[in-house]
Amino acid sequence: MPLDTLDRRLLALLQTNARTSATDLARQLGIARSTVLARQARLEREGVIVGYTVRLAQDDGAGTGVQAYVGISTAPKAAAVVTQRLAALPELRQLCSVSGEFDYLALLHAASPARLDGLLDEIGAIDGVVRTTTSVVLARRIDRT
């Protein structure tokens, strides 16, 4: 079933804070609490919402870490080995296969710039990794993850 504007607005609010009460969601959306509950239940039943999670604090400006996106190009037939080695890195938050210039896009969260530098060296040393390009996150403008 396609999502309407109200579904999308509800999902955006839940992505911001999944613990927001149905009463507060209803107030923000300008609808009845029962409508919020019914729509949320339908979205769960249809598999649009597949779960709720806890987001851990990232860098709050107090020096608690650094995030970076790393584009990774691999040699032909090296995908399985590279993926397996990357999965072993606890600082890896997300790995996506992508179209375009790179084969993969990795999101890393390191405790410090020095640790990020070490991670990039480790990734570059993986057999099958041909090239990496890194973009360090300076600020999150919108975060619905």
N, C-alpha and C positions, 0 to 999 in steps of 0.2 A: 504494500500500500504506500503510495507516495506521501511524503511529509508535507503538511501545509505550513503556513507562516507561524501559526501558534505552536506547532510541534517543534519547529526549528528554534523559536524563542525559548521554549521550555528546555530544550536540550542545551542551549547556550548557557542558561542559568544553572542547570545541573552540572555542566562541565566546569563552571566557575566554582561551585560549591555544592557537591552532591548531598550534603547534609542539611541544606536549606529546607525548612519545614514546608509542608504543603500549603499551610496558611500564608507564609511569606511569599511562596511562589505565586499563589493565587493573587495576592495583593499586587505584586510586581507585574503580573500579566493582565490584571484587570478582569479576572474570571473567578468563578466559584471554586472553592476548595475541592469539591466533589469532581469538578471537571479536570482539575490538575491530577487527582488520584486516578481517574479513569484513563486519562491520556498516558500517564506514566505507566500504568499497568499494561495498556495496549502496546506501548513502545517496548516494554520488556517482553511481552508475549510474542511479538513479531520479530524479536531479535535485533531491534535497533539499539536498545540498551542491553548490553550483555553482562554488565556487572558494575560494581561500585568499588572504588579503591581509595587508598590513602596516598597522597602526594607528599613526599618528603621535602623539607626545606632545601632549597638550593642556595646559591650565593645571594645573601641578603645585603651585600655591601660590606659585610664585616670580615671579608676574607675567607669565607668558608669553602671556597672552591672556584673552579673555572670550568665553563662548558665550551665545547667546540664541536663543530660539524666537520667530519672528515670525508672527503670524496675519495673513494678507493677504486683504482683500476686493477684488474687481475688478468693473469695469463689465461689463455683458453684452457678449459677443463680443470682449473684450480679452485673453482668456487667452493666445493665441499670442504676442502682442506682449509681454505682461508676462513670460511664461515665458522668452522669448528674451532680454530685458533682464536678468532675474535670473541666467540662465545665464552671463552675461558677468562676474558678480561672483566673483572668485577666493575670496572669504571664504564663499561659499555652499557649505555642506557637503551639504545635502540639501533637496529641495523635493518636497513631497507635496501632491497634491490631496486635499482632505478634505471630509467632510460636516459639516454644522453651521453654526456662526456665520461661519466663514471659508471662502474658496474654496481657499486654500493655507496650508500650514504650512511655513515655511522655518527651517532650522537654520543659523545664522551662527557663524563663529569669527573674531573680530577680534583684532588685536594689542593693542588697548588700548580702554578705555571711550570715548576720544575718537574712535577709528576706528569703533567701533560706532555712535556718534552720527552720524557722517558717513554710514555705510551706511544707517542708518534714514532720513536725509534723502534719500539717493539713491533708495531704494525708494519713499518717499512721493512723489517727484517723477516717477515713471514714469507716462506716460500710461496711463490705465486702472486705476491703483490708486486705490481709493476710500477705504480705511481700513486702518490697521495697528494691531496691538496686540502689544507686546513683553513677553516674560518672560525676564529674565536668569537664567542657570543659576548657582546659588550653590554647589551640590555635586552630584556624581554619586553616587547611592546604589548603583545597579546599572548596569553598562555592559557589554552583550554585543554591541555593534556592531562 
